[in-house]
Amino acid sequence: MLVSQLAVMANALIDTVMIGRTSATDLAAISLAASIYATVFVSLMGICTALQPVAAQHFGAKRFTELGEDAVQACWLALTLAALGAAVLAFPGPWLAWAQPSSDVAVEVSKYLATIAWALPAALLLRVGVSLNSAIGRPRVTMYLNLGGVAMKIPLNILFIWGAGPVPAMGASGCAAATLTVAWVNIVILAVLLRFDTAYAPYRFQWATPAWMRLRALLALGLPTGASIAIEVSSFTLIAVLVARMGAEVAGAHQILANLAALAFMVPLALSNASAVLAGQSLGAHDYARALRHSRQGLVLCMGCAVTVGALFVALGPWIARGYTNQPGVAALALTLMPVLAWFHCFDAAQGCLSSLLRAYKRPAVATAATLIYAASLWGVGLAGGFWAAYHAPRAVPGPGWGLGAFWVAAAVGLMLAAAGLAWLLRWVEQRELKPHLKASLASVAQN
């Protein structure tokens, strides 16, 4: 799972580094356009990930046919959501009116989003495949697909960014064209595997029309889950929209920090997903002691890795910033915020792991409670607080760097509050869902 997630983030890293060698305008365009796409994609992806806890519990209980039926319905859900998301991306006027970028940046952003909109159906179907393979213990399939995507991404970026032969130079939108190509190639490969690999035979994947009862069950869990992830991601990605008016250098520095934060988050994300899958399988098998053990081990591993990565950000900051860009002003601004990034990452890892573990219980009411915690902490404190501090609070330090720093400090505080709220919620769920069964098991053992 970790290698798979790192491969996904390598695509964003490749885009940032390669565009960082062209101009500050292209880098600012990538920062804004990628943030808009991420806000739309991840919000919809969160609904599709409802399949993972459902499939994990089916797998633990050995309900293989039901698992296959739910996976097919999740594909219908993904295609419906993709149509809605593509329409939002194809008409970026409201985003640009809010962000107020320079005219040359706005042109590049529009080109990027018009291209990447065609990748959304394949991208969401791939997320259904990720949830399925994780739930049944086959994450290597996703890993190989994503590694293959990285291998294709670099030559495709070179082709589309700078052009060759009949292919014109596309600049920032060339990154979107490369992503589009990789996504559709991977979905074709995945479809072939699901059809012919005998490891998937027990699940009996068959064409079926939309089944409202199964779709409703997926939506009951997916909508609050998607809302939580949308709030979490948008509170982060919308910073790029709000700092776009501060100039190309500030937007470029934010893109470096955002890319580092997203890349670092892949480690706790992989660990928390693995822990949540194992906990879900244990819950499906009614092995409650093992479910609790997986939760605790996942939290310890996530936080240990997060502290280590945060320390590396501080120690290696100068080399990291210079490795991303040859623009001195962009690199210097990114370097000043490396300590804040380290603090941000530790709380980000905590809330990410806690959120994944809560989803393993497959309880819509719990997912709704998590959404409310996210809304209050990440939007109410993180995003709104950062906007106020950047644009309305008295400035302790003059210059555009103050505004960017205010957003990142407020975001870190919001994550800290979210982690505290989710920790309390997980404790409550465990007391309600696990402890009665554990007490009954202990009493049974004592009687025997």
KADARA-V941719 format. One record per residue. PHI is phi in radians with two decimals (999 if undefined). Layout:
# KADARA-V941719
phi
PHI
PHI
This chain:
# KADARA-V941719
phi
999
-1.12
-1.05
-1.10
-1.17
-1.12
-1.14
-1.07
-1.22
-1.06
-1.10
-1.15
-1.10
-1.06
-1.04
-1.12
-1.18
-1.22
-1.24
-1.07
-1.59
-1.71
-2.82
-1.14
-1.14
-1.11
-1.14
-1.13
-1.13
-1.09
-1.02
-1.26
-1.14
-1.13
-1.21
-1.12
-1.09
-1.09
-1.07
-1.23
-1.10
-1.19
-1.07
-1.29
-1.03
-1.03
-1.19
-1.16
-1.23
-1.01
-1.12
-1.08
-1.14
-1.11
-1.17
-1.11
-1.23
-1.03
-1.12
-1.10
-1.58
1.09
-1.65
-1.22
-1.13
-1.12
-1.05
-1.10
-1.14
-1.17
-1.13
-1.12
-1.17
-1.12
-1.16
-1.06
-1.08
-1.10
-1.16
-1.12
-1.14
-1.11
-1.09
-1.18
-1.15
-1.10
-1.12
-1.14
-1.26
-1.24
-2.20
-1.49
-0.89
-1.06
-1.10
-1.20
-1.12
-1.32
-1.28
0.94
-1.33
-1.15
-1.08
-1.21
-1.16
-1.06
-1.09
-1.16
-1.09
-1.08
-1.09
-1.05
-1.21
-1.11
-1.40
-1.20
-1.02
-1.30
-1.50
-1.07
-1.01
-1.14
-1.10
-1.27
-1.11
-1.11
-1.17
-1.08
-1.09
-1.10
-1.08
-1.10
-1.16
-1.15
-1.15
-1.73
1.36
-2.16
-1.18
-1.11
-1.06
-1.11
-1.04
-1.14
-1.07
-1.21
-1.13
-1.09
-1.11
-1.11
-1.07
-1.36
-1.11
-1.11
-1.12
-1.16
-1.05
-1.01
-1.11
-1.46
-1.21
-1.78
1.37
-2.89
1.04
-1.33
-1.49
-1.32
-1.21
-1.93
1.14
-1.04
-1.20
-1.11
-1.10
-1.17
-1.11
-1.16
-1.09
-1.02
-1.11
-1.08
-1.08
-1.30
-1.10
-1.17
-1.22
-1.15
-1.09
-1.09
-1.07
-1.12
-1.09
-1.11
-1.41
-2.01
-1.33
-1.17
-1.12
-1.65
-1.03
-1.07
-1.57
0.89
-1.15
-2.42
-1.05
-2.60
-1.27
-0.97
-1.95
-1.10
-1.10
-1.26
-1.11
-1.13
-1.13
-1.15
-1.20
-1.03
-1.58
-1.26
-1.13
-1.16
-1.12
-1.10
-1.11
-1.07
-1.18
-1.09
-1.12
-1.05
-1.28
-1.15
-1.11
-1.70
-1.24
-1.22
-1.03
-1.07
-1.17
-1.35
-1.68
-1.04
-1.30
-1.43
2.02
-1.16
-1.17
-1.14
-1.09
-1.16
-1.11
-1.10
-1.09
-1.12
-1.10
-1.12
-1.16
-1.12
-1.08
-1.17
-1.13
-1.14
-1.17
-1.10
-1.18
-1.12
-1.12
-1.12
-1.14
-1.23
-1.12
-1.09
-1.11
-1.17
-1.12
-1.12
-1.14
-1.11
-1.07
-1.16
-1.12
-1.10
-1.53
1.07
-1.76
-1.32
-1.13
-1.19
-1.06
-1.15
-1.13
-1.10
-1.09
-1.15
-1.12
-1.10
-1.11
-1.11
-1.13
-1.06
-1.25
-1.10
-1.17
-1.12
-1.10
-1.11
-1.15
-1.04
-1.13
-1.16
-1.02
-1.21
-1.24
-1.86
-0.87
-1.04
-1.21
-1.12
-1.09
-1.20
-1.24
-1.43
-2.62
-1.76
-1.58
-1.02
-1.12
-1.14
-1.11
-1.12
-1.15
-1.09
-1.11
-1.12
-1.79
-1.05
-1.07
-1.15
-1.06
-1.09
-1.10
-0.97
-1.14
-1.08
-1.26
-1.12
-1.09
-1.11
-1.18
-1.12
-1.18
-1.08
-1.13
-1.10
-1.14
-1.14
-1.17
-1.07
-1.42
0.99
-2.06
-0.98
-1.14
-1.17
-1.10
-1.16
-1.08
-1.10
-1.05
-1.14
-1.10
-1.09
-1.05
-1.20
-1.50
-1.47
-1.45
-1.15
-1.70
-1.17
-1.33
-1.14
-1.13
-1.14
-1.09
-1.12
-1.14
-1.34
-1.98
-2.21
-1.29
-1.05
-1.51
-1.35
-2.28
-1.26
1.86
-1.17
-1.07
-1.06
-1.10
-1.12
-1.09
-1.08
-1.09
-1.24
-1.14
-1.09
-1.10
-1.14
-1.11
-1.05
-1.12
-1.07
-1.17
-1.11
-1.07
-1.12
-1.15
-1.21
-1.11
-1.11
-1.13
-1.12
-1.05
-1.14
-1.11
-1.09
-1.10
-1.45
-1.62
-1.81
-1.04
-1.05
-1.21
-1.16
-1.13
-1.12
-1.15
-1.12
-1.15
-1.12
-1.12
-1.15
-1.18
-1.31
